[in-house]
């Protein structure tokens, strides 16, 4: 039951993160990117330690999506200050 609930939770988070990545105009606020990286990194570690591999994989993929969003945010912020 715990694994199912975690899978649903992390699948929803993954859907949101992937939707933000697909929306190329979206730039995450810095605090949002940092908070989500921390949350999904901890979720990945906790799920892996509990041997809940599906939730761990879902949260790891969401973490990677937020890495992409953090890079996009940093790139756009750097371009905005340079102009």
C-alpha atoms as one frame of an Amber mdcrd trajectory, in Angstrom:
protein
   0.000   0.000   0.000   2.822   2.430   0.869   4.518   1.756  -2.443   1.270
   2.396  -4.339   0.660   5.685  -2.540   4.249   6.792  -3.107   4.004   5.836
  -6.777   0.871   7.934  -7.230   2.425  10.881  -5.393   5.629  10.809  -7.383
   3.833  10.160 -10.679   1.844  13.356 -10.105   5.037  15.247  -9.309   6.671
  13.792 -12.396   3.711  14.848 -14.548   3.976  18.422 -13.259   7.754  18.558
 -13.750   7.566  17.060 -17.245   4.789  19.483 -18.205   7.022  22.372 -17.122
   9.904  20.996 -19.208   7.675  20.616 -22.289   6.417  24.197 -21.839   9.609
  25.822 -23.113   8.458  29.306 -22.092   8.237  28.285 -18.416  11.055  29.475
 -16.189  10.868  28.286 -12.597  11.535  30.717  -9.781  14.891  29.907  -8.193
  13.307  29.010  -4.840  10.892  26.628  -6.606  13.689  24.826  -8.446  15.770
  24.483  -5.273  12.828  23.271  -3.179  11.781  20.683  -5.772  15.342  19.446
  -6.271  15.649  18.950  -2.522  12.216  17.325  -2.213  12.615  14.896  -5.110
  16.221  14.115  -4.180  15.113  13.160  -0.665  12.121  11.250  -2.029  14.393
   9.269  -4.332  16.776   8.418  -1.499  13.989   7.488   0.936  12.204   5.284
  -1.597  15.448   3.554  -2.546  16.286   2.919   1.111  12.830   1.374   1.567
  13.370  -0.732  -1.587  10.354   0.857  -3.280  11.879   0.907  -6.747   8.971
   2.275  -8.789   8.497   5.360  -6.577  12.290   5.784  -6.507  12.440   5.736
 -10.308   9.513   8.154 -10.666  10.983  10.621  -8.201  14.441  10.290  -9.778
  12.987  11.175 -13.179  11.152  14.146 -11.637  14.477  15.199 -10.074  16.097
  15.121 -13.520  13.266  17.226 -14.934  13.880  19.810 -12.221  17.597  19.773
 -13.023  16.666  20.664 -16.609  14.363  23.399 -15.353  17.068  24.749 -13.023
  19.514  24.907 -15.928  16.906  26.678 -18.085  16.213  29.151 -15.282  19.911
  29.849 -14.690  20.561  30.287 -18.413  17.687  32.708 -18.875  18.553  34.667
 -15.740  22.168  34.984 -16.922  20.997  36.134 -20.358  18.657  38.690 -18.845
  21.355  40.261 -16.650  23.888  40.323 -19.496  21.538  42.239 -21.806
